[in-house]
Amino acid sequence: MSAAPVASFAMYDLPPLRPAIDRFWAALRDRMRARGIASVPDTLAHDRPLEAIWHDPALILAQTCGLPFMTTLRDTVRLVATPCYDLPGCDGADYCSFIIVRSDHPARRVADLRGGIAAINGWNSQSGMNALRAVVAPVAGGPSFFRRVLVTGAHRDSLRAVRTGAADIAAIDCVTHGLLADHAPGELAGIRVLCRSPATPGLPLVTAAATQDEVVQRIIAALETVMDDPSLASVRAILHIKGIARLTAADYAPIRTMGEAAAAWGYPALG
């Protein structure tokens, strides 16, 4: 654990985006301090493991995945706000996953992937695992559908697995997909979108569970000023962030419902 305050925006921290992310953070940091929040780090924790950041009691602000937010992190963090992105697959605070295959794969529907290999970034991923399970469950016809599930560790690695033939299918967060289209389009070459998953609220910004209500409100106020500042319009455009939504934990219930619905279809685990 760290006694020093920690912040991270590592979920979409592509190398070409880092200068814009750091500028966004510097503006937010200064506004948070101006509102009397003393425990704000100078810089973001770009390279620290995400699980360590999310569980750090000194966490001031970080973005996490919706599935751990609703499961393993429920007593560890609290919701601050949800960024809204202006990319294909996003609608306000909601987003989805693109179910992708190789461009030359003969599949025309998810049912055609029976017996294939699925790539996921991790078992505790909403966009990479839970969304894919939700799409497969209605056609699985039982607890087994794929021949193998390959855990890659990251969406970009799942894309590579599909692109190179190591896997047949993956679910890719539509924000990641859109940012790669901007900054690394070669990683999408030879890939096509088969379908989309159902939408859920996007990746939430969270703080440590012990953070006081007054501090959370000050963080939100600082975020709102960053979103409204004309001088940061180019930064927001690079990151494709168009605003924030003030959701509640209850608004994230569809993520849990996805897993429950898959289990009701007789497909409780991706496999």
C-alpha positions in Angstrom: 0.0 0.0 0.0 1.1 3.5 -0.6 0.8 6.4 1.9 1.1 8.9 -1.0 -1.9 9.9 -3.0 -2.3 8.1 -6.3 -4.2 8.8 -9.5 -4.3 6.9 -12.8 -6.0 7.1 -16.2 -4.4 4.0 -17.5 -7.4 2.2 -19.0 -7.0 4.0 -22.3 -3.3 5.0 -21.9 -2.1 4.4 -25.4 1.4 5.8 -25.9 0.4 8.4 -28.5 -2.3 9.6 -26.1 0.0 10.1 -23.1 0.8 13.8 -23.7 -2.9 14.6 -23.9 -3.7 12.5 -20.9 -1.0 14.2 -18.9 -2.2 17.7 -20.0 -5.8 16.6 -19.0 -4.5 15.5 -15.6 -2.4 18.7 -15.0 -5.5 20.8 -15.6 -7.7 18.6 -13.4 -5.0 18.4 -10.7 -4.7 22.2 -10.5 -8.5 22.6 -10.3 -8.8 20.0 -7.5 -6.1 21.7 -5.5 -7.8 25.1 -6.0 -10.9 23.5 -4.4 -9.0 22.6 -1.3 -8.1 18.9 -2.1 -4.6 18.7 -0.8 -3.9 15.0 -1.4 -3.5 15.2 -5.2 -0.4 13.7 -6.8 1.6 15.8 -9.2 1.6 13.1 -11.9 -0.3 10.0 -12.9 0.8 6.5 -12.0 1.2 5.3 -15.6 3.0 2.0 -15.1 1.8 0.8 -11.7 -0.4 -2.4 -11.8 -4.0 -1.5 -12.0 -5.2 -3.8 -9.3 -2.7 -2.2 -6.9 -4.0 1.3 -7.8 -7.7 0.3 -7.4 -7.0 -1.2 -4.0 -4.8 1.6 -2.7 -6.6 3.4 0.2 -4.8 6.6 -0.9 -6.5 6.5 -4.3 -7.8 9.9 -5.2 -9.0 9.2 -8.8 -8.7 6.4 -11.3 -10.7 4.8 -14.1 -11.7 1.2 -13.6 -13.6 -1.5 -15.5 -17.3 -1.8 -14.8 -17.2 -5.5 -14.0 -14.8 -5.3 -11.0 -16.5 -2.1 -10.0 -19.7 -4.2 -9.5 -17.9 -7.2 -8.0 -14.4 -7.3 -6.4 -14.2 -3.5 -5.9 -17.6 -2.9 -4.5 -16.3 -2.2 -0.9 -13.0 -0.7 -2.0 -13.9 2.2 -4.2 -16.8 4.6 -4.8 -18.1 6.2 -8.0 -17.2 9.7 -8.9 -18.4 10.1 -12.5 -18.5 8.4 -15.9 -16.7 9.9 -18.9 -18.7 10.2 -22.1 -16.9 9.5 -25.4 -17.8 10.6 -28.9 -16.7 7.4 -30.7 -18.7 4.7 -32.6 -20.4 2.4 -30.2 -20.8 5.1 -27.5 -24.1 6.8 -26.6 -23.8 9.3 -23.7 -22.2 7.4 -20.8 -23.0 4.1 -22.4 -20.6 2.0 -24.5 -20.5 -1.5 -26.0 -18.0 -4.0 -27.3 -17.3 -4.8 -30.9 -17.3 -8.6 -31.5 -14.5 -9.0 -34.0 -13.2 -11.7 -36.3 -10.6 -11.8 -39.1 -11.7 -10.1 -42.3 -11.4 -13.4 -44.2 -13.2 -15.5 -41.6 -16.3 -17.1 -43.1 -18.5 -16.5 -39.9 -21.5 -14.3 -40.5 -23.0 -14.7 -37.0 -21.7 -15.6 -33.6 -23.2 -19.1 -33.8 -20.8 -19.8 -36.6 -17.9 -19.5 -34.1 -18.9 -22.7 -32.2 -15.8 -24.8 -31.5 -13.4 -21.9 -32.2 -10.9 -20.1 -30.0 -12.0 -16.9 -28.1 -9.4 -14.3 -27.0 -10.2 -12.3 -23.9 -8.1 -9.6 -22.1 -9.1 -11.0 -18.7 -11.7 -12.9 -16.8 -12.7 -9.8 -14.8 -13.3 -7.6 -17.9 -16.7 -6.2 -18.8 -15.9 -5.4 -22.3 -13.6 -8.4 -23.1 -15.3 -11.2 -21.2 -18.8 -10.3 -19.8 -19.9 -8.7 -23.0 -18.8 -11.6 -25.1 -20.5 -14.1 -22.8 -23.7 -12.1 -23.1 -23.6 -12.4 -26.9 -22.7 -16.1 -26.9 -25.1 -17.2 -24.2 -28.3 -17.2 -26.2 -26.8 -19.4 -28.9 -24.5 -21.6 -26.8 -27.1 -24.2 -26.0 -25.2 -25.3 -22.9 -22.1 -24.6 -20.8 -19.6 -25.2 -23.7 -19.3 -23.3 -26.9 -15.6 -22.5 -27.6 -12.8 -25.0 -28.0 -10.5 -22.8 -26.0 -10.4 -19.4 -24.3 -7.1 -17.6 -24.7 -6.4 -15.0 -22.0 -4.2 -12.3 -23.6 -4.0 -9.6 -20.9 -5.0 -6.7 -23.0 -7.5 -5.7 -25.8 -4.6 -4.9 -28.2 -3.2 -8.4 -27.6 -6.6 -9.9 -28.2 -6.8 -8.0 -31.5 -3.3 -9.4 -32.4 -4.4 -12.9 -31.5 -7.4 -12.7 -33.9 -5.4 -10.9 -36.6 -2.6 -13.5 -36.6 -5.0 -16.5 -36.4 -4.2 -17.5 -32.8 -7.9 -16.9 -32.0 -11.1 -16.7 -34.0 -13.1 -14.1 -32.0 -12.8 -11.4 -29.4 -14.8 -8.6 -27.8 -13.1 -5.2 -28.0 -14.1 -2.2 -26.0 -15.5 0.3 -28.6 -13.5 3.2 -27.1 -10.2 1.2 -27.5 -11.3 0.3 -31.0 -11.9 4.0 -31.9 -8.7 5.2 -30.3 -6.7 2.6 -32.2 -8.5 3.7 -35.4 -7.1 7.1 -34.8 -3.6 6.3 -33.6 -2.7 2.7 -34.6 -5.0 1.8 -37.5 -2.6 -1.0 -38.6 -3.7 -2.9 -35.5 -7.3 -3.1 -37.0 -6.1 -4.1 -40.4 -7.5 -7.5 -41.4 -10.2 -7.3 -38.7 -14.0 -6.8 -39.2 -16.8 -6.2 -36.7 -19.2 -9.1 -36.7 -21.7 -7.5 -34.3 -22.0 -5.4 -31.2 -22.7 -6.4 -27.6 -25.5 -4.9 -25.6 -24.6 -1.4 -24.1 -23.8 -0.8 -20.5 -22.4 2.3 -18.7 -18.8 3.0 -19.5 -15.7 2.8 -17.5 -16.3 4.7 -14.2 -13.9 7.2 -12.5 -13.6 6.1 -8.9 -12.0 7.1 -5.7 -11.2 5.2 -2.5 -14.2 4.1 -0.5 -13.3 6.2 2.5 -13.2 9.5 0.4 -15.6 11.9 2.0 -18.8 13.1 0.2 -17.5 16.7 0.2 -14.3 15.7 -1.5 -16.1 13.7 -4.1 -18.3 16.7 -4.9 -15.2 18.9 -5.3 -13.6 16.3 -7.6 -16.8 16.4 -9.8 -16.8 20.2 -9.8 -13.1 20.2 -11.0 -14.0 17.6 -13.7 -16.8 19.8 -14.9 -14.6 22.8 -15.3 -12.1 20.8 -17.2 -14.8 19.6 -19.6 -16.0 23.2 -20.1 -12.7 24.9 -20.6 -12.3 26.1 -24.2 -8.5 26.0 -23.9 -8.6 22.2 -23.3 -10.9 21.5 -26.3 -8.0 20.1 -28.4 -7.0 17.8 -25.5 -10.6 16.5 -25.1 -10.8 16.0 -28.9 -7.7 13.8 -28.9 -9.1 11.7 -26.0 -12.6 11.8 -27.6 -14.1 12.8 -24.2 -17.1 15.1 -24.6 -18.2 15.3 -21.0 -19.0 13.4 -17.8 -22.2 11.8 -16.5 -23.1 11.7 -12.8 -24.4 8.1 -12.5 -25.0 6.0 -9.4 -23.8 2.5 -8.6 -27.3 1.4 -9.3 -26.9 2.5 -12.9 -24.3 -0.2 -13.4 -26.7 -3.0 -12.5 -27.0 -4.1 -16.2 -23.4 -5.3 -15.9 -24.4 -7.8 -13.2 -27.6 -8.6 -15.0 -25.6 -9.7 -18.0 -23.9 -12.4 -16.0 -27.2 -13.5 -14.5 -28.8 -13.7 -17.9 -26.0 -15.8 -19.2 -26.3 -18.2 -16.3 -30.1 -18.4 -17.0 -29.3 -19.4 -20.6 -27.2 -22.3 -19.1 -23.9 -20.5 -20.0 -22.5 -19.2 -16.6 -18.9 -19.1 -17.7 -17.3 -18.3 -21.0 -16.1 -21.5 -22.4 
